[in-house]
């Protein structure tokens, strides 16, 4: 397998499609394999929920494109058909017509006339017409959405001073303004518990009809009912092969949440999930992250199924076992520290399937639940996804990226020797301890930072990891090989935050995505604060710009100072300080540096974004229909998988 497995599938636009292996699956028990299979099916049933959440026309547009791709019998050997195919592949990758990361709408390379020709070439009976509309009505509705740069230009708009709800294409609000949405949920919070507040608005669409603002809840009998019912069917099958009573309780509470839409039940489920640390197989399934909502409240649907990597988990268990030490020695004000860190668990897992907002593009680490009061009282569970990191690293070997952007051989040697180790460790610290560290002061609303909350939270977790990577505690725990290793993480982080992540941004655009804003914020802040002492410099050599770090220990001190300030902002709910910090350091792009980085990157013929096709699991049965094994294969292609998913998991009308 090691010698013959190919991690790369194909590349188009700014995207590269990879595969990931699932090492250790064959060694699971039959019962565990069946559990993975049932949970994987549940993970795929919610796919269309995410498409609809990302934009109200996404599903009809995707189904139109897929229909034409399958049924068009004309000449496919043309430039316009090639551009049509690329556009469809981008829609699949982004779960909609807006870029999965930058949130800008990508406009097709083919003309409206060409799309009309494709539509005319197939039978109207196979077209995804909505309700009573005819073909012309469908075209009149969808063509401006697809082709006009002025219609729904951004899925998530974060521009300061604009109405973020009305200028965002995400399908979480309809007919309401930002002010109306904020007022609606402020009233709910005022009536609810202050000690154990639910995450208001997390699982609903907010709409105004005939002057009345109401929530359309995502549950059985509500919005997305058919998809949720099918998810429940697979969860009920999973319950029959669950590993233990704790896991059975997790599954039952999740089913109850899906049936009722109760946010209190979701909190019960979240607590049960984080306390289940003994099950080998684990999963996330539901409305989880709020990055896709411009107000940071409503959660996109996602799922992952995984199982514990027993050997690699020893690393994260060492870290989580010292959670109180890390909290006590953090450079933040004592007022914002937890006196008693509770329930912190961490593990390295092998991903078995990715779904929803974790597919095809995915995270390499997860820390949940997101509820602040649950974190404070019950703790959190952190996951580092080892086999996905391995796939990224294997696919990137020898691509020339480091040689182009790293300052000199000293830094190259650091990265070659330590980067894989320190990158994994930074992810562990970020997810396991960073997100779970600190506390809100009494009475502070968890949503006080509003649109800046996600960026500040990611900066807080990143800074926690960066600060401790250089600590002798990691040497004491045997997590780093020597006192030089942390420098690899510092260099790659600063290079990325100051320069190389710009390859993900179109010319003339600002930084919009929360993680990218966070990285630029940190890198630019420490660059400025250390300018007098030349801690970090941007230097030009032979017409090319590089990052040079002159004082790594001073850089660590700066990371600590910023961590203290970011934690203060979070703990006090200081919206104005959050806005000023993000807008000053995290948003604007130097157009000259940006153009240079894009030119240099283009010569490498690389794709800045990567995602995955999933493995395929197949039940093996005997003559009586009893399951005897579950087989995994890695041969399904990208378009092949997307078209199969469209056929088999079409459950949102």
KOLDO-803799 format. One line per 10 residues: number of its first residue (from 1); their letters; for each residue x, y, z of C-alpha. Coordinates in pm, whole numbers, padded with zeros to 5 digits. Layout:
! residues N
NUM = a = X Y Z ~ ...
! end
This chain:
! residues 653
1 = xxxxxxxxxx = 00000 00000 00000 ~ 00276 00247 00094 ~ 00452 00205 -00239 ~ 00151 00200 -00471 ~ -00093 00440 -00306 ~ -00134 00765 -00502 ~ -00228 01065 -00289 ~ -00304 01296 -00582 ~ -00617 01270 -00797 ~ -00640 01582 -01015
11 = xxxxxxxxxx = -00586 01958 -01022 ~ -00796 02241 -01167 ~ -00847 02614 -01107 ~ -00685 02682 -00767 ~ -00770 02337 -00631 ~ -00592 02005 -00593 ~ -00786 01688 -00514 ~ -00613 01430 -00294 ~ -00687 01089 -00146 ~ -00629 00979 00210
21 = xxxxxxxxxx = -00555 00633 00340 ~ -00740 00480 00635 ~ -00461 00280 00801 ~ -00579 00045 01072 ~ -00932 00001 00940 ~ -00875 -00363 00854 ~ -00764 -00429 01213 ~ -01090 -00301 01365 ~ -01341 -00558 01487 ~ -01637 -00639 01261
31 = xxxxxxxxxx = -01867 -00453 01497 ~ -01644 -00143 01482 ~ -01627 -00164 01103 ~ -02006 -00179 01084 ~ -02026 00120 01317 ~ -01794 00314 01086 ~ -02008 00213 00788 ~ -02340 00321 00941 ~ -02199 00648 01073 ~ -02039 00713 00733
41 = xxxxxxxxxx = -02375 00681 00563 ~ -02519 00927 00815 ~ -02226 01157 00735 ~ -02315 01163 00366 ~ -02689 01215 00405 ~ -02648 01579 00511 ~ -02454 01690 00203 ~ -02741 01879 00042 ~ -02818 02062 00367 ~ -02484 02240 00339
51 = xxxxxxxxxx = -02535 02327 -00028 ~ -02865 02492 00065 ~ -02718 02668 00368 ~ -02445 02817 00150 ~ -02696 02975 -00089 ~ -03066 02941 -00172 ~ -03003 02865 -00542 ~ -02704 02634 -00499 ~ -02889 02305 -00522 ~ -03084 02393 -00834
61 = xxxxxxxxxx = -02770 02530 -01000 ~ -02568 02220 -00909 ~ -02840 01987 -01030 ~ -02870 02181 -01356 ~ -02496 02156 -01415 ~ -02490 01786 -01327 ~ -02782 01715 -01560 ~ -02607 01887 -01848 ~ -02278 01713 -01767 ~ -02444 01371 -01776
71 = xxxxxxxxxx = -02695 01417 -02060 ~ -02522 01646 -02311 ~ -02440 01439 -02620 ~ -02277 01711 -02827 ~ -01910 01794 -02879 ~ -01726 01777 -02546 ~ -01386 01835 -02700 ~ -01407 02215 -02689 ~ -01258 02486 -02469 ~ -01601 02599 -02350
81 = xxxxxxxxxx = -01701 02250 -02240 ~ -01370 02220 -02056 ~ -01446 02548 -01878 ~ -01798 02425 -01804 ~ -01654 02109 -01647 ~ -01411 02313 -01435 ~ -01696 02532 -01312 ~ -01901 02228 -01210 ~ -01601 02082 -01028 ~ -01555 02410 -00843
91 = xxxxxxxxxx = -01923 02413 -00742 ~ -01881 02061 -00606 ~ -01569 02156 -00415 ~ -01716 02472 -00262 ~ -02058 02322 -00191 ~ -02201 02610 -00389 ~ -02118 02893 -00627 ~ -01897 03088 -00385 ~ -01535 03009 -00312 ~ -01513 02775 -00014
101 = xxxxxxxxxx = -01248 02989 00157 ~ -01250 03340 00014 ~ -01634 03346 -00003 ~ -01634 03540 -00333 ~ -01856 03418 -00615 ~ -01654 03257 -00892 ~ -01788 03353 -01235 ~ -01781 03086 -01511 ~ -01527 03101 -01791 ~ -01797 03007 -02045
111 = xxxxxxxxxx = -02068 03238 -02177 ~ -02440 03254 -02097 ~ -02498 03164 -02460 ~ -02301 02842 -02420 ~ -02500 02743 -02113 ~ -02821 02813 -02307 ~ -02696 02588 -02585 ~ -02630 02305 -02339 ~ -02977 02346 -02189 ~ -03141 02344 -02532
121 = xxxxxxxxxx = -02951 02025 -02619 ~ -03115 01812 -02348 ~ -03475 01715 -02290 ~ -03668 01953 -02061 ~ -03794 01646 -01877 ~ -03451 01589 -01717 ~ -03397 01950 -01608 ~ -03435 02039 -01236 ~ -03730 02275 -01277 ~ -03868 02415 -00952
131 = xxxxxxxxxx = -04240 02383 -00897 ~ -04441 02503 -01196 ~ -04161 02696 -01365 ~ -04070 02630 -01727 ~ -03721 02625 -01877 ~ -03721 02996 -01959 ~ -03832 03091 -01608 ~ -03553 02877 -01463 ~ -03296 03047 -01686 ~ -03429 03395 -01604
141 = xxxxxxxxxx = -03388 03316 -01235 ~ -03052 03135 -01236 ~ -02848 03307 -01507 ~ -02799 03635 -01315 ~ -02704 03436 -01006 ~ -02446 03239 -01205 ~ -02306 03507 -01434 ~ -02360 03854 -01287 ~ -02077 03965 -01056 ~ -02321 04204 -00887
151 = xxxxxxxxxx = -02576 03940 -00783 ~ -02491 03761 -00458 ~ -02120 03849 -00489 ~ -02018 03719 -00144 ~ -02136 03422 00058 ~ -02011 03584 00380 ~ -01945 03957 00386 ~ -01732 04084 00675 ~ -01680 04442 00555 ~ -01690 04679 00850
161 = xxxxxxxxxx = -01979 04927 00835 ~ -02203 04731 00596 ~ -02519 04533 00674 ~ -02352 04192 00696 ~ -02678 03999 00672 ~ -02824 04170 00367 ~ -02493 04170 00178 ~ -02418 03800 00240 ~ -02554 03529 00011 ~ -02552 03258 00280
171 = xxxxxxxxxx = -02902 03117 00323 ~ -02936 03174 00698 ~ -03154 03485 00684 ~ -03430 03604 00453 ~ -03602 03941 00458 ~ -03429 04060 00776 ~ -03156 04316 00839 ~ -02851 04272 01058 ~ -03004 04497 01320 ~ -03329 04300 01322
181 = xxxxxxxxxx = -03143 03970 01357 ~ -02926 04098 01641 ~ -03229 04242 01821 ~ -03424 03916 01778 ~ -03154 03707 01941 ~ -03071 03967 02206 ~ -03431 03932 02326 ~ -03401 03553 02336 ~ -03081 03575 02538 ~ -03238 03820 02782
191 = xxxxxxxxxx = -03511 03566 02858 ~ -03280 03265 02881 ~ -03035 03128 03134 ~ -02722 03330 03198 ~ -02539 03041 03366 ~ -02604 02777 03099 ~ -02700 02971 02785 ~ -02785 02770 02476 ~ -02639 02874 02141 ~ -02936 03075 02020
201 = xxxxxxxxxx = -03010 03059 01649 ~ -02763 02777 01591 ~ -03003 02543 01410 ~ -03248 02766 01226 ~ -03304 03007 00941 ~ -03437 03348 01045 ~ -03706 03482 00811 ~ -03947 03775 00797 ~ -04286 03702 00647 ~ -04573 03952 00647
211 = xxxxxxxxxx = -04382 04166 00894 ~ -04325 03882 01141 ~ -03976 03749 01218 ~ -03969 03376 01290 ~ -03723 03087 01296 ~ -03747 02792 01059 ~ -03586 02522 01271 ~ -03378 02244 01114 ~ -03543 01932 01256 ~ -03781 01648 01177
221 = xxxxxxxxxx = -04101 01811 01057 ~ -03920 02140 01002 ~ -03664 02263 00751 ~ -03441 01987 00603 ~ -03673 01722 00749 ~ -03616 01455 00482 ~ -03238 01474 00511 ~ -03252 01469 00890 ~ -03486 01169 00889 ~ -03239 00976 00674
231 = xxxxxxxxxx = -02953 01074 00903 ~ -03157 00940 01196 ~ -03219 00610 01013 ~ -02844 00549 00990 ~ -02783 00667 01347 ~ -03038 00413 01468 ~ -02848 00140 01283 ~ -02525 00269 01437 ~ -02679 00243 01783 ~ -02720 -00134 01736
241 = xxxxxxxxxx = -02343 -00179 01701 ~ -02226 00096 01939 ~ -01921 00014 02147 ~ -02061 00093 02493 ~ -02343 00254 02689 ~ -02186 00600 02675 ~ -02180 00590 02297 ~ -02539 00465 02287 ~ -02639 00764 02500 ~ -02454 01002 02265
251 = xxxxxxxxxx = -02636 00863 01963 ~ -02977 00870 02133 ~ -02936 01231 02243 ~ -02829 01335 01894 ~ -03136 01165 01749 ~ -03356 01341 02006 ~ -03200 01675 01911 ~ -03265 01611 01542 ~ -03627 01520 01618 ~ -03706 01812 01848
261 = xxxxxxxxxx = -03461 02086 01749 ~ -03416 02157 02121 ~ -03095 02348 02191 ~ -03104 02225 02551 ~ -03097 01869 02418 ~ -02805 01966 02196 ~ -02616 02078 02506 ~ -02696 01745 02674 ~ -02569 01564 02366 ~ -02252 01777 02359
271 = xxxxxxxxxx = -02175 01698 02722 ~ -02231 01326 02668 ~ -02013 01335 02355 ~ -01717 01504 02523 ~ -01737 01263 02818 ~ -01717 00959 02593 ~ -01340 00914 02584 ~ -01332 00534 02589 ~ -01488 00455 02250 ~ -01239 00372 01974
281 = xxxxxxxxxx = -01475 00490 01698 ~ -01605 00845 01726 ~ -01797 01091 01512 ~ -01928 01444 01473 ~ -02262 01490 01300 ~ -02469 01806 01307 ~ -02480 02184 01300 ~ -02139 02273 01440 ~ -01934 02570 01315 ~ -02060 02924 01258
291 = xxxxxxxxxx = -01795 03058 01017 ~ -02051 03061 00735 ~ -02282 03301 00918 ~ -02175 03666 00894 ~ -02300 03713 01252 ~ -02124 03399 01377 ~ -02435 03236 01524 ~ -02585 02987 01280 ~ -02401 02661 01227 ~ -02330 02479 00904
301 = xxxxxxxxxx = -02391 02106 00882 ~ -02083 01883 00897 ~ -01975 01532 00981 ~ -01663 01325 01030 ~ -01626 00962 01132 ~ -01294 00857 01279 ~ -01123 00608 01506 ~ -00843 00655 01755 ~ -00481 00613 01648 ~ -00366 00444 01968
311 = xxxxxxxxxx = 00006 00504 01921 ~ -00012 00869 01814 ~ -00268 00951 02085 ~ 00001 00911 02350 ~ 00133 01249 02235 ~ -00196 01432 02288 ~ -00261 01254 02616 ~ 00068 01392 02748 ~ -00048 01743 02658 ~ -00403 01713 02792
321 = xxxxxxxxxx = -00272 01558 03112 ~ -00081 01880 03179 ~ -00369 02116 03094 ~ -00370 02280 03437 ~ 00004 02350 03420 ~ -00033 02520 03082 ~ -00328 02726 03207 ~ -00142 02834 03521 ~ 00172 02938 03331 ~ -00003 03123 03049
331 = xxxxxxxxxx = 00106 03489 03011 ~ -00254 03616 03038 ~ -00397 03810 03331 ~ -00489 03586 03624 ~ -00846 03723 03611 ~ -00897 03544 03281 ~ -00751 03206 03379 ~ -00944 02900 03485 ~ -00868 02807 03845 ~ -00960 02450 03769
341 = xxxxxxxxxx = -00932 02306 03418 ~ -01191 02032 03375 ~ -01256 01754 03130 ~ -00983 01823 02874 ~ -00928 01520 02653 ~ -00734 01488 02331 ~ -00655 01220 02078 ~ -00507 01163 01736 ~ -00752 00996 01503 ~ -00772 00839 01162
351 = xxxxxxxxxx = -01050 00991 00953 ~ -01273 00731 00788 ~ -01517 00963 00609 ~ -01569 01337 00563 ~ -01906 01504 00511 ~ -02082 01838 00483 ~ -01865 02137 00570 ~ -01567 01904 00622 ~ -01575 01779 00261 ~ -01395 01801 00024
361 = xxxxxxxxxx = -01194 02072 00204 ~ -01147 01983 00567 ~ -00992 02069 00901 ~ -00690 01884 01040 ~ -00796 01944 01399 ~ -01123 01980 01587 ~ -01203 02107 01936 ~ -01562 02081 02056 ~ -01813 02166 02193 ~ -01824 02534 02100
371 = xxxxxxxxxx = -02046 02628 02394 ~ -01847 02844 02637 ~ -02038 02735 02946 ~ -01994 02366 02863 ~ -01621 02420 02811 ~ -01600 02598 03145 ~ -01798 02344 03348 ~ -01744 02014 03165 ~ -01440 02062 02942 ~ -01381 01982 02577
381 = xxxxxxxxxx = -01259 01708 02346 ~ -00983 01771 02094 ~ -00904 01573 01783 ~ -00598 01587 01559 ~ -00658 01406 01229 ~ -00334 01223 01159 ~ -00401 01054 00826 ~ -00513 01379 00661 ~ -00195 01555 00771 ~ 00000 01262 00630
391 = xxxxxxxxxx = -00180 01295 00295 ~ -00106 01669 00276 ~ 00260 01611 00357 ~ 00303 01324 00110 ~ 00138 01519 -00172 ~ 00356 01827 -00108 ~ 00695 01656 -00114 ~ 00934 01803 -00367 ~ 00693 02065 -00503 ~ 00946 02352 -00479
401 = xxxxxxxxxx = 00735 02575 -00254 ~ 00982 02602 00032 ~ 01276 02654 -00198 ~ 01098 02951 -00356 ~ 00982 03133 -00043 ~ 01210 03034 00248 ~ 01490 03285 00318 ~ 01799 03063 00310 ~ 01943 02719 00371 ~ 01939 02760 00749
411 = xxxxxxxxxx = 01560 02794 00756 ~ 01518 02524 00491 ~ 01717 02284 00707 ~ 01501 02373 01008 ~ 01181 02305 00816 ~ 01307 01983 00661 ~ 01415 01851 01000 ~ 01135 01966 01228 ~ 00831 02102 01040 ~ 00625 01782 01035
421 = xxxxxxxxxx = 00674 01741 01411 ~ 00610 02103 01506 ~ 00311 02145 01274 ~ 00139 01848 01436 ~ 00230 01975 01782 ~ 00099 02324 01709 ~ -00229 02171 01595 ~ -00243 01968 01917 ~ -00180 02273 02135 ~ -00424 02487 01935
431 = xxxxxxxxxx = -00710 02236 01954 ~ -00644 02059 02283 ~ -00547 02353 02504 ~ -00580 02681 02314 ~ -00954 02673 02250 ~ -01018 02533 02596 ~ -00805 02786 02782 ~ -00917 03101 02960 ~ -01264 03209 03066 ~ -01521 03480 03011
441 = xxxxxxxxxx = -01580 03721 03296 ~ -01921 03687 03464 ~ -02200 03841 03257 ~ -02003 03860 02932 ~ -02206 03743 02630 ~ -02029 03467 02435 ~ -02133 03651 02115 ~ -02014 03994 02234 ~ -01745 04018 01964 ~ -02006 03959 01692
451 = xxxxxxxxxx = -01854 03933 01343 ~ -01500 03943 01486 ~ -01556 03656 01729 ~ -01431 03376 01504 ~ -01110 03558 01408 ~ -01031 03647 01769 ~ -01099 03292 01887 ~ -00873 03140 01622 ~ -00600 03394 01704 ~ -00629 03305 02072
461 = xxxxxxxxxx = -00582 02933 02005 ~ -00298 02990 01757 ~ -00113 03220 01996 ~ -00150 02974 02282 ~ 00014 02708 02067 ~ 00287 02938 01937 ~ 00377 03061 02284 ~ 00415 02713 02429 ~ 00599 02558 02134 ~ 00913 02731 02263
471 = xxxxxxxxxx = 00860 02627 02624 ~ 01100 02386 02794 ~ 00793 02198 02920 ~ 00760 02035 02579 ~ 01118 01912 02600 ~ 01052 01782 02950 ~ 00750 01589 02819 ~ 00956 01447 02532 ~ 00732 01609 02270 ~ 01014 01793 02092
481 = xxxxxxxxxx = 01355 01647 02007 ~ 01557 01955 02107 ~ 01545 02326 02189 ~ 01580 02432 01824 ~ 01271 02256 01689 ~ 01017 02528 01771 ~ 01193 02765 01531 ~ 01057 02567 01236 ~ 00699 02639 01345 ~ 00777 03006 01411
491 = xxxxxxxxxx = 00935 03054 01071 ~ 00663 02878 00873 ~ 00391 03063 01065 ~ 00542 03406 01005 ~ 00614 03332 00639 ~ 00257 03217 00589 ~ 00094 03501 00780 ~ 00302 03775 00617 ~ 00335 03636 00266 ~ 00246 03297 00136
501 = xxxxxxxxxx = -00119 03274 00237 ~ -00171 03564 -00005 ~ -00168 03307 -00286 ~ -00524 03231 -00176 ~ -00651 03584 -00244 ~ -00749 03736 -00576 ~ -00575 04061 -00678 ~ -00747 04366 -00536 ~ -00931 04172 -00266 ~ -00894 04193 00111
511 = xxxxxxxxxx = -00862 03909 00362 ~ -01209 03780 00453 ~ -01181 03429 00598 ~ -01146 03409 00978 ~ -00842 03178 00990 ~ -00655 03384 00730 ~ -00738 03706 00913 ~ -00614 03551 01235 ~ -00280 03446 01086 ~ -00218 03782 00919
521 = xxxxxxxxxx = -00324 03966 01234 ~ -00070 03780 01446 ~ 00215 03803 01194 ~ 00167 04173 01117 ~ 00121 04269 01481 ~ 00446 04106 01594 ~ 00627 04242 01286 ~ 00523 04594 01384 ~ 00578 04556 01758 ~ 00925 04409 01704
531 = xxxxxxxxxx = 01028 04657 01436 ~ 01259 04868 01652 ~ 01456 04563 01764 ~ 01436 04401 01418 ~ 01287 04086 01568 ~ 01136 03996 01230 ~ 01214 04166 00900 ~ 01085 04162 00546 ~ 01400 04163 00333 ~ 01449 04182 -00043
541 = xxxxxxxxxx = 01717 03976 -00213 ~ 01762 03964 -00590 ~ 01422 04123 -00637 ~ 01238 03873 -00414 ~ 01088 03938 -00072 ~ 01156 03702 00218 ~ 01082 03679 00588 ~ 01386 03681 00815 ~ 01361 03612 01187 ~ 01652 03758 01383
551 = xxxxxxxxxx = 01544 03687 01741 ~ 01327 03382 01801 ~ 01308 03422 02179 ~ 01198 03784 02150 ~ 00938 03669 01898 ~ 00804 03429 02160 ~ 00772 03720 02404 ~ 00570 03913 02146 ~ 00342 03614 02090 ~ 00285 03608 02467
561 = xxxxxxxxxx = 00202 03979 02481 ~ -00052 03946 02201 ~ -00202 03635 02361 ~ -00256 03833 02681 ~ -00435 04110 02492 ~ -00647 03876 02279 ~ -00754 03684 02589 ~ -00847 04013 02758 ~ -01060 04109 02458 ~ -01233 03772 02464
571 = xxxxxxxxxx = -01282 03760 02841 ~ -01418 04114 02866 ~ -01617 04102 02542 ~ -01438 04417 02422 ~ -01597 04454 02079 ~ -01429 04782 01987 ~ -01081 04649 02069 ~ -01154 04335 01865 ~ -01272 04543 01570 ~ -00967 04769 01585
581 = xxxxxxxxxx = -00721 04479 01612 ~ -00872 04280 01325 ~ -00930 04576 01093 ~ -00582 04720 01156 ~ -00378 04404 01111 ~ -00594 04127 00967 ~ -00780 04264 00665 ~ -00581 04483 00426 ~ -00338 04346 00167 ~ -00023 04514 00034
591 = xxxxxxxxxx = -00094 04507 -00343 ~ 00273 04518 -00447 ~ 00377 04229 -00221 ~ 00062 04042 -00321 ~ 00142 04070 -00692 ~ 00497 03949 -00631 ~ 00384 03646 -00429 ~ 00129 03552 -00696 ~ 00391 03576 -00973 ~ 00637 03356 -00787
601 = xxxxxxxxxx = 00371 03103 -00691 ~ 00234 03079 -01045 ~ 00570 02954 -01173 ~ 00544 02653 -00942 ~ 00217 02533 -01102 ~ 00070 02451 -00762 ~ -00283 02480 -00625 ~ -00320 02678 -00301 ~ -00628 02484 -00185 ~ -00660 02112 -00135
611 = xxxxxxxxxx = -00943 01874 -00062 ~ -01019 01504 -00065 ~ -01222 01232 -00224 ~ -01353 00985 00031 ~ -01280 00614 00046 ~ -01570 00385 -00044 ~ -01697 00131 00210 ~ -01881 -00182 00100 ~ -02066 -00434 00316 ~ -01984 -00800 00253
621 = xxxxxxxxxx = -02263 -01045 00338 ~ -02308 -01422 00343 ~ -02587 -01624 00181 ~ -02825 -01535 00465 ~ -02753 -01163 00429 ~ -02548 -01141 00748 ~ -02264 -00889 00735 ~ -01929 -01068 00737 ~ -01693 -00778 00663 ~ -01667 -00417 00552
631 = xxxxxxxxxx = -01422 -00348 00271 ~ -01258 -00014 00193 ~ -01144 00095 -00153 ~ -00965 00403 -00285 ~ -01037 00394 -00658 ~ -01336 00627 -00699 ~ -01260 00942 -00898 ~ -01361 01297 -00810 ~ -01641 01348 -01065 ~ -01748 00987 -01021
641 = xxxxxxxxxx = -01788 01035 -00646 ~ -01968 01367 -00674 ~ -02219 01232 -00926 ~ -02281 00923 -00713 ~ -02339 01135 -00405 ~ -02581 01350 -00606 ~ -02780 01039 -00699 ~ -02773 00857 -00367 ~ -02802 01143 -00116 ~ -03047 01383 -00283
651 = xxx = -03273 01462 00009 ~ -03322 01840 00015 ~ -03579 01965 -00233
! end
